[in-house]
Structure formats: structure tokens, C-alpha cells
Amino acid sequence: MSATTTSELRNTPRVNGAANGSGNGNGAEQSWLSPLNLHWAGVALLAAVNVYLLVQMGLLWHSASKRDADAMERQRITLRAADISARPLRGLDAKLASSTADADRFYTERLPGADSEMLAELGALTKRENVRLARVTYAEVQVLAGTPDELTEVKMDASLSGDYRPLMLLINSLERDKMFFLIDGVTLTGQESGMVNLRLRLTTYLRGAATRGAEMEKSEASAGASAATAETAAADGGPVR
């Protein structure tokens, strides 16, 4: 019986020790799951979530700022290109009116109104440069027929003769003449030191019927106004000027 008691006594501490160890483990687990520790764990988790959200917001703001800057730059480039494209159109009304006035002045001042004017000018130039005009033929073609800007294109083929220098002066005079002459071709035969034959192909334009009609109406109106002034002066007994 004493042996049995001794054996039980020996085994008793081990059992108590095992029981104490199990108790200590449960106590440590309970200490980690305490309300205070859970509170701090929640705070840490919220802080981590806030940091993540702040990082994401920063990335999004940076990306949006970059896209806005790129969009603004593209808009500036588009506006600059549109401004450059619109520059030729600025003052277009004034330019159009000026061009129309220049064209009308060119029609009335540099284009002949009849064949006789064209031939008379050519004859005057050849006489001034001491060049003999042997013959001239011409053909007419309507241009812009039926419009206010109607013209008649005149193709001339002239044969001339004279010394070399006067013929060159004639060509220069034709190019600089107030009446419009376009030289299409020049053919010289002969030597520079003697008589030279020149075949000259020219182009000019006759003013259209509408333009000539407007000029005639203007001349008739001016003549009528002068006649009316003269009649008024005669009725008043004053001198006619």
C-alpha cells in the first residue's frame, strides 16, 4: 500500500503541471482577445485603409491633373491653328471690294472697247519706234459670255520689219503699254546689223458689251448734265462755261 501511495504521489505533480500549462495557454489567448487589444487592432486597420485611400486619391489627382494639362495643351494648339487658318479671311469684305474695284479699273483703263482702239494703239507704237507694220490678222473668241464680266479674247498675228534695236524697243513698249498686250510668241529672221523681219503673236481682250454699255450710259448722263447746265445758264442770261 505504501508503494502504491508513493507512485500516486509521484504522478500527482505531473498532472497538476499539465493542468497548469493548459490553463496558462487559455489565459494568453484570452489576453490577446481582450477588448482593448481588439480596439487597437480596429484602429490600426482603419489607419491602413485611410492610408490606402489617400494613396489612391493622390494617384487619381495626379492622373487627372496630367490629363487636364494635356487637354488644355491640345485645346491651345487647336485654337492657334484655327487662328492661323482664319488670318487670311480677316477683312475679306474689304479685300473683296478692293479687288472688285481694281478689276473694274483694269477693265476700263487697260482693255480696249473696240477693234479700232486695239489696232490704233498697235499702229501708234510701231510708228513711234520707227517700225514698219506689214500686216496683222486677228481672231476673236468670247470669254465668260452672258455674264457681266463678258470679254472677247483677241489673238493677233502681226508681221513687222525694221532694224533690230527698234524692234526690241517695240516689244518692250508693248509689254509696258497702258493697253493690255500679252506677247505669246516672237520669231525673228535676218541679222542684227541689217533689216530684220519680226513675226509677233499677241493676245488682248475687248471689254464686254455690258461694260461698254455702262460706259456709254455714263457718257450720255455726263453729256446730259452738261447740256442741262448750259440751258440753265442760258436761261439765266449768264455765260456758259
C-alpha positions as CSV (number, residue, x, y, z in Angstrom):
1,M,0.0,0.0,0.0
2,S,2.9,2.3,0.7
3,A,4.3,1.6,-2.7
4,T,1.0,2.5,-4.4
5,T,0.8,5.7,-2.4
6,T,4.3,6.7,-3.3
7,S,3.6,6.1,-7.0
8,E,0.4,8.2,-6.9
9,L,2.3,11.0,-5.1
10,R,4.9,11.0,-7.8
11,N,2.4,11.2,-10.6
12,T,0.3,14.0,-9.0
13,P,2.7,16.9,-9.7
14,R,2.9,16.0,-13.4
15,V,-0.9,16.0,-13.7
16,N,-1.0,19.3,-11.9
17,G,1.7,20.7,-14.1
18,A,-0.1,19.7,-17.3
19,A,-3.3,21.2,-16.0
20,N,-1.4,24.4,-15.1
21,G,0.1,24.5,-18.6
22,S,-3.3,24.2,-20.3
23,G,-4.6,27.0,-18.1
24,N,-1.7,29.4,-18.9
25,G,-2.4,28.9,-22.7
26,N,-6.0,29.7,-22.4
27,G,-5.2,32.8,-20.4
28,A,-2.7,34.1,-23.0
29,E,-5.3,33.6,-25.8
30,Q,-7.9,35.4,-23.7
31,S,-5.4,38.3,-23.1
32,W,-5.0,38.8,-26.9
33,L,-8.7,38.8,-27.5
34,S,-9.3,41.4,-24.8
35,P,-11.5,44.5,-25.7
36,L,-8.5,46.8,-25.6
37,N,-6.5,44.7,-28.0
38,L,-9.4,44.4,-30.4
39,H,-9.9,48.2,-30.2
40,W,-6.3,48.9,-31.2
41,A,-6.4,46.3,-33.9
42,G,-9.5,48.1,-35.4
43,V,-7.7,51.4,-35.2
44,A,-4.7,50.0,-37.0
45,L,-6.9,48.5,-39.7
46,L,-8.8,51.8,-40.2
47,A,-5.5,53.7,-40.4
48,A,-4.2,51.3,-43.0
49,V,-7.5,51.7,-45.0
50,N,-7.1,55.5,-44.7
51,V,-3.5,55.4,-46.0
52,Y,-4.6,53.2,-48.9
53,L,-7.4,55.6,-49.8
54,L,-5.1,58.6,-49.5
55,V,-2.6,57.0,-51.9
56,Q,-5.3,56.1,-54.3
57,M,-6.7,59.7,-54.2
58,G,-3.2,61.1,-54.8
59,L,-2.7,58.9,-57.8
60,L,-6.1,59.8,-59.2
61,W,-5.5,63.5,-58.7
62,H,-2.1,63.3,-60.4
63,S,-3.6,61.4,-63.3
64,A,-6.5,63.9,-63.6
65,S,-4.1,66.8,-63.5
66,K,-2.0,65.4,-66.2
67,R,-5.0,64.7,-68.4
68,D,-6.3,68.2,-67.8
69,A,-2.9,69.7,-68.7
70,D,-2.8,67.6,-71.9
71,A,-6.3,68.6,-72.8
72,M,-5.5,72.2,-72.3
73,E,-2.4,72.0,-74.4
74,R,-4.4,70.3,-77.2
75,Q,-7.0,73.0,-76.9
76,R,-4.4,75.7,-77.2
77,I,-2.9,74.1,-80.3
78,T,-6.3,73.8,-81.9
79,L,-7.1,77.4,-81.2
80,R,-3.7,78.5,-82.5
81,A,-4.2,76.5,-85.7
82,A,-7.7,78.0,-86.1
83,D,-6.4,81.5,-85.6
84,I,-3.7,80.9,-88.3
85,S,-6.3,79.5,-90.7
86,A,-8.6,82.5,-90.1
87,R,-6.0,85.2,-90.7
88,P,-6.4,85.2,-94.5
89,L,-10.1,85.6,-94.0
90,R,-9.9,88.7,-91.8
91,G,-11.0,91.8,-93.6
92,L,-12.2,89.7,-96.5
93,D,-15.1,92.0,-97.3
94,A,-12.7,95.0,-97.7
95,K,-10.3,92.9,-99.7
96,L,-13.1,91.7,-102.0
97,A,-14.4,95.2,-102.5
98,S,-10.8,96.4,-103.3
99,S,-10.2,93.6,-105.7
100,T,-13.5,94.3,-107.5
101,A,-12.6,98.0,-107.8
102,D,-9.2,97.0,-109.1
103,A,-10.7,94.6,-111.6
104,D,-13.2,97.3,-112.8
105,R,-10.4,99.8,-113.2
106,F,-8.3,97.3,-115.1
107,Y,-11.3,96.6,-117.4
108,T,-11.9,100.3,-118.1
109,E,-8.4,101.6,-118.3
110,R,-6.4,98.8,-119.9
111,L,-8.7,96.8,-122.1
112,P,-9.9,98.3,-125.4
113,G,-13.5,98.7,-126.1
114,A,-13.4,98.0,-129.9
115,D,-11.1,96.5,-132.5
116,S,-10.3,100.0,-133.8
117,E,-8.8,101.0,-130.5
118,M,-6.6,97.9,-130.4
119,L,-5.3,98.4,-134.0
120,A,-4.8,102.1,-133.5
121,E,-2.7,101.6,-130.4
122,L,-0.6,98.9,-132.2
123,G,-0.1,101.3,-135.2
124,A,0.9,104.2,-132.9
125,L,3.5,102.1,-131.1
126,T,5.1,100.9,-134.4
127,K,5.2,104.4,-135.7
128,R,6.8,105.7,-132.5
129,E,9.5,103.1,-132.6
130,N,10.0,103.6,-136.4
131,V,9.0,100.0,-137.3
132,R,7.0,99.0,-140.3
133,L,3.8,97.1,-139.8
134,A,3.3,94.9,-142.8
135,R,0.1,93.1,-141.9
136,V,-1.9,92.0,-138.9
137,T,-4.6,89.3,-138.6
138,Y,-6.7,88.5,-135.6
139,A,-9.3,86.1,-134.4
140,E,-11.9,86.7,-131.7
141,V,-13.3,84.3,-129.1
142,Q,-16.0,85.0,-126.5
143,V,-14.9,84.6,-122.9
144,L,-17.4,84.4,-120.0
145,A,-20.2,85.0,-122.4
146,G,-23.6,86.1,-121.0
147,T,-22.1,87.4,-117.7
148,P,-21.4,91.0,-116.5
149,D,-17.6,90.2,-116.9
150,E,-18.0,89.1,-120.6
151,L,-14.8,89.6,-122.6
152,T,-13.7,88.9,-126.1
153,E,-10.3,87.3,-126.4
154,V,-8.4,88.6,-129.5
155,K,-5.5,86.6,-130.9
156,M,-3.3,88.7,-133.2
157,D,-0.6,87.7,-135.6
158,A,1.5,90.7,-136.8
159,S,4.3,90.8,-139.3
160,L,6.8,93.7,-138.9
161,S,10.1,94.7,-140.2
162,G,12.8,97.2,-139.2
163,D,16.2,97.4,-137.6
164,Y,16.9,95.1,-134.7
165,R,17.0,97.7,-131.9
166,P,13.7,99.4,-132.8
167,L,12.0,96.0,-133.0
168,M,13.3,95.2,-129.5
169,L,12.1,98.6,-128.3
170,L,8.7,97.9,-129.8
171,I,8.5,94.6,-127.9
172,N,9.4,96.4,-124.7
173,S,6.8,99.1,-125.4
174,L,4.1,96.5,-125.9
175,E,4.9,94.9,-122.6
176,R,4.8,98.3,-120.8
177,D,1.9,99.8,-122.7
178,K,-1.2,101.1,-120.8
179,M,-3.3,98.9,-123.1
180,F,-3.0,95.3,-122.2
181,F,-1.0,93.2,-124.6
182,L,0.3,89.7,-123.8
183,I,3.1,88.5,-126.1
184,D,2.7,84.8,-126.9
185,G,5.5,84.3,-129.4
186,V,8.3,86.1,-131.2
187,T,10.0,84.9,-134.4
188,L,13.0,86.9,-135.8
189,T,14.5,86.4,-139.2
190,G,17.5,88.3,-140.5
191,Q,20.7,89.7,-139.0
192,E,21.1,92.1,-136.1
193,S,23.2,94.5,-138.2
194,G,20.6,94.9,-141.0
195,M,16.9,94.6,-141.7
196,V,15.1,92.2,-139.5
197,N,11.7,90.6,-140.0
198,L,9.6,90.0,-136.9
199,R,6.5,87.9,-136.5
200,L,4.7,88.8,-133.3
201,R,1.8,86.9,-131.8
202,L,-0.2,88.9,-129.3
203,T,-3.3,88.4,-127.1
204,T,-5.5,91.1,-125.7
205,Y,-9.2,91.4,-124.6
206,L,-12.1,93.6,-125.6
207,R,-14.4,94.7,-122.9
208,G,-17.8,93.0,-122.8
209,A,-21.0,94.5,-124.1
210,A,-22.2,95.1,-120.5
211,T,-19.2,97.1,-119.6
212,R,-19.2,99.2,-122.8
213,G,-23.0,99.8,-122.3
214,A,-22.4,101.1,-118.8
215,E,-19.6,103.4,-120.1
216,M,-21.9,104.7,-122.8
217,E,-24.7,105.4,-120.3
218,K,-22.2,107.2,-118.1
219,S,-21.0,109.3,-121.0
220,E,-24.6,110.1,-122.0
221,A,-25.5,111.0,-118.5
222,S,-22.5,113.3,-118.3
223,A,-23.4,114.9,-121.6
224,G,-27.0,115.3,-120.5
225,A,-25.9,117.0,-117.3
226,S,-23.6,119.4,-119.2
227,A,-26.5,120.2,-121.6
228,A,-28.8,120.9,-118.7
229,T,-26.2,123.2,-117.1
230,A,-25.8,125.1,-120.4
231,E,-29.6,125.5,-120.8
232,T,-29.9,126.8,-117.2
233,A,-27.1,129.3,-117.7
234,A,-28.6,130.5,-121.0
235,A,-32.0,131.0,-119.4
236,D,-30.4,133.0,-116.6
237,G,-28.5,135.1,-119.1
238,G,-25.2,134.2,-117.7
239,P,-22.1,132.9,-119.5
240,V,-21.9,129.3,-120.5
241,R,-18.8,127.5,-119.2
